[in-house]
Amino acid sequence: MRVLAALLALWAAPAAAVICEDLSFEDHSLTACTVNAGEDLRLFHTNANGDVLGSFGAVEDYADGALRFAMNAGMYHDDRAPVGLFLADGVETQRLITSDGPGNFGLLPNGVFCFGNGTARVIESLTYQANPPACRFATQSGPMLVIDGELHPRFIPNGSSQFIRNGVGTADDHSRAVFVISNDPINFHTFGRFFRDVLGLRQALYFDGKVSRLYAPELGRADIGFQLGPIVGVVE
């Protein structure tokens, strides 16, 4: 009941740009931040000179307004270039990758977080490729956590691989995105079930693990650590 009450509160105040809440699920602590699709949600990677921003502080300095929320938003190479599709303000700087491969990104199916113009969607990559929607911003990552209400087929209930993880899920009507980070190590199966069974989201995408970071000033939180690649944030 505590989780249900917290979720009702999480979604009940549309006046706020972002609503973040600490929740618990099966002895795990997680933080969920809900963003209505009509907010000024953007992807950040480089500044006007092409230099990688890499941190929440650099994003806030670069943005033309107050940063109300931010999170790392997709896997990246050693030079912090996006691994898969990256589209910011309508400009594509990395193409969609649909082949399988090593690592979590290549654990197909993977997916795309596509948003802008008042909508937000998580879409499986081959579905995106077959009929690309109009995205102002898009970032590709993997694996998918939840696909049409089903967990990724490769997830193991008692999987031993546990890390701090983060990801995003979207509502069926594309009206909101919920960004989640675990506050203690968690496996893929449990993380996916949190999106599906607690948040009630039928589409969810993994962003990353170990490097996962959150900026949530309403919680007094500004995680530091690794230099990041793509970053998603709300500007107010």
N, C-alpha and C positions, 0 to 999 in steps of 0.2 A: 504493500500500500504506500510506503514512503516513496518508492520510485515512481509510482503512478502519480502521486500528488506532485512530485517534483516536475514530472513531464508536463502535467497540466499547467503548472506555473510557467514552465519554460516556453509554452506556446500561447500563453494567454495575454501577452502584453505586446501587441504589434507596434506600439509607439517607439519601442527601443530598437536601435539599429541592430544590436546583437544581444542575445540572452544566453548567458553561460551558466551551467549548473554542474556541481559535482554530484555524481551518482555512484551507487554501488551495485554490483551484479556478480553473484556467485563468488563472494569474497574478493572481488577485484574492485578497485577504485578507478572510475573513468570521469572525464570531463567532457560534456557535450555543449556545443555552442550552436544555437539555431539562428540562421540568417534568412530573412524573407527575401525572395528573389528580386524584389523591387529595390533593394538597398544598393548602394554603390560598391558592389563587390568586384574586385579586380585581381588579375594576376600580375605579379611583378617578377622581373628577372634581372634586367640591366638598366642602367641610367642612360641619359641622353648621349653619353660618350661611349656607350657599349660596355662599360665596366659592370661586372656582376655585383649586385647589391649585397646579397649574401647574409643579411641579418635584419631583424625586425627594426632595429634602430636606424639602419640605412634606408629601409623602406619608408619609415616615418619621416625622415629628413627629405626624402625624394617626393613623397606624395603631397598633393596640394590640399591638404586638410588633415584633421586628426585621425590617426589610425585607431579604430575601435576594436579590431580583432585581426589576428594574423596566424598563419600556420604554414609549415612547409607543405608543398603541394605537388609532389611527384618526384620520381627518382632522377638522379643526375650523375654525369660522368665525373672523373677526377677534376676536370676543369670547370665543373659545376654547370655544364651545358645539359639541357634536358635530354633524357634517354629517348623519350617518345614524343608524340605530337605536342607542340607548344604553339598556342595562338593567343596573342595579346593585342587587344584593340583592333582586331581584324587582320593583324599581320602574322602570318605563319613563319616561324623561324626554325621549326623542326617538323619533319613529316611524320605521319602516322606509321607505326611499326606493327605489323600483324603476324610476323613469324614467331614461332616458339623459340626458346633459348634458355640459357642458364639464368639462375637467380629468380627472384620473385616476379620481376617484370615479365619474364618469359614463361611464367606458369599460366598458360592460357586456360580459360579466357581472361584477358585483361580488359581494360575499359578506359573510357574518356569521361572526364567531368567537363561538361559544356554548359556555359551560362552567359547571360547578358540579355538585354531587352526584356527584363521582367520575368525570365524563366531560368530554371536551373535543372539540369538533368545529368544523371549518370547513365552512360550508354556502353554496352559491350562493343569492343573495337570493330569487329566484323560488321555488326549492325550499323555502326557509325560509318564505316567505309562504304557500305552498300547504299546508304541514303543519308549523306551528311546534313545535319540540321544547320540552321543559321546560328552560329555561335560567335559572339563577340570575343569571348575568351574560351580557351580549351586547354586542358592538360591531360596527358595520358599517363597511366600508371598501371600497376598490376600486383597481384591478381585482383579480379573482381572478388568481392566478399559475398555479395548477395546478387543473384541474377533471377529476376522475375519471381522473387520470393523463395528461391532455393539457394542453399549455400554452395559455394564453389565445390565441384565434385572431388577435388583432391584433398579437401580438409579432413583431418583426423580428429575425432572427438577428444582423445587424450594425447594429442600431439605434444611432444616434448620441447619443440622449438618455441621458446617464450621470450618476447622482447617488449619493450615499450613500443607501442604501435599507434599509428594515426590513420584516419581515413575520412571519407565523406559519404553520406547517403542522401538521397533526394526523394521527395514526396511524389506520388503518382501523378498529381496535377501540376507538377513542376513549380509549385509555388514557394518552396523553401528547401534549403540545404541544411543538413545537420552535420557539423564537423565534430569528430570525436578523437580524443587522445586517451590512451590508458595511462594511469599514473603508477602502475606497477607492471611487471612482465606478464604477458597474456599470449595464448596461442591463437592461431587464425580461426579455429572453429568457434571458440568462445567469443572472440571479437566479432565475427560475423553474426553470431546469434544475438549479440547485444543490439546490433542494427536492426535485425529482423524481428526478434521476439520482444524486445523492450521498446525500441523506438518505432516499431511498426513500419519500417522502410523496406520496400521490395527490391530496391536497387542500391547497392553500396560498393564503394571502390576503396581499395587499400592505397594509401599514399607512401608510407615508408615505415621503417622500424629502426631502433637504436638512435637515429638522428632526429627523431620526432620532437618537435618543439611547438609551443603554444604561446601566443601573446594575447592576454585577456585582461585588460586593465581593470575591468569591473571586479575581477577576482584578485587583483593585486599581483598578477602573474605575468612575468616576462622572462621566459626560459632562455638561457644562454647555452652555448656549446659549439657544436660543429658549424662551420660556414655552410650555408644552405644554397640550393639551386633555386628552382621555382618556389615562389611564395604566394599564397592567396591571402587577401586582406580586404577589410571593409574600411572605406574612407568616409568620414562624416564631417 
